[in-house]
Amino acid sequence: MKVALRNILSENACLHVPVETLADSDSLYDAGLSSLGTVRVLLAVEDAFGIEIPGELISFDLFRCIDSLERSLAPLMPDGSLAGAVSHRKGHQ
């Protein structure tokens, strides 16, 4: 799932640094994630994984880092697993 999230961030977040240079726990906000970038990432994640992120989950903490995104999104996957997220994304393309 982290590979898919990194691809989504790379294509949609408009960060000041390449996503490849970030550790999973590095702050996306410190890397330049803006409010517009956050919305773009949110929509891309929902589209890529075929999920809807509930409003109560949408917060500063959700987009804090790649790890926080993965932790928050895993329970929303159709089978509740991270493996399902990766296979779902591949099937969605």
C-alpha positions in Angstrom: 0.0 0.0 0.0 2.9 2.4 0.7 4.1 2.1 -2.9 0.6 3.1 -4.1 0.4 6.0 -1.6 3.8 7.2 -2.7 2.7 7.1 -6.3 -0.4 9.1 -5.4 1.6 11.6 -3.4 4.1 12.0 -6.2 1.4 12.7 -8.8 -1.0 14.8 -6.7 0.6 16.4 -3.6 2.9 19.0 -5.3 5.5 18.6 -2.6 8.7 20.7 -2.5 10.8 17.5 -2.4 10.7 14.2 -4.3 8.5 11.6 -2.5 11.3 9.1 -2.9 13.5 11.2 -0.5 10.9 11.0 2.3 10.9 8.4 5.1 7.4 6.9 5.9 7.3 8.9 9.1 8.5 12.3 7.6 6.0 15.1 7.8 4.2 15.7 4.5 3.4 19.2 5.7 7.1 20.0 6.2 7.7 18.6 2.7 5.2 21.2 1.3 1.8 19.6 1.4 -0.8 22.4 1.1 -4.5 22.4 1.5 -5.0 22.1 -2.2 -2.5 19.2 -2.3 -4.4 17.5 0.5 -7.7 17.7 -1.4 -6.0 16.3 -4.5 -4.5 13.4 -2.5 -7.8 12.7 -0.8 -9.6 12.4 -4.1 -6.9 10.4 -5.7 -6.8 7.9 -2.8 -10.6 7.5 -2.9 -10.5 6.9 -6.7 -7.4 4.6 -6.7 -8.7 2.4 -3.9 -12.4 2.6 -4.6 -13.2 3.9 -1.1 -14.8 6.9 0.5 -13.0 8.4 3.4 -15.5 9.4 6.1 -15.6 13.1 7.1 -14.6 12.3 10.7 -11.3 10.7 9.5 -10.3 13.8 7.5 -8.0 15.7 9.7 -4.5 17.2 9.9 -3.3 13.9 11.4 -4.6 11.8 8.5 -2.1 13.5 6.1 0.7 13.9 8.6 2.9 11.2 7.0 2.8 8.1 4.8 2.5 5.9 7.9 -0.6 7.8 9.2 -2.2 7.5 5.8 -1.6 3.8 5.7 -2.9 3.3 9.3 -6.0 5.3 8.7 -6.9 3.8 5.3 -6.3 0.1 6.1 -9.6 -0.4 7.9 -11.5 1.2 4.9 -10.2 -1.4 2.4 -12.9 -3.9 1.2 -11.3 -6.8 3.0 -9.7 -4.7 5.8 -6.2 -5.6 4.9 -3.3 -3.8 3.4 -2.7 -6.5 0.8 -6.3 -6.0 -0.4 -5.5 -2.3 -1.0 -2.6 -3.1 -3.3 -4.5 -5.7 -5.3 -7.6 -3.4 -5.5 -5.5 -0.6 -6.9 -4.1 -2.8 -9.6 -7.5 -4.0 -10.6 -8.8 -0.4 -10.6 -6.4 0.9 -13.3 
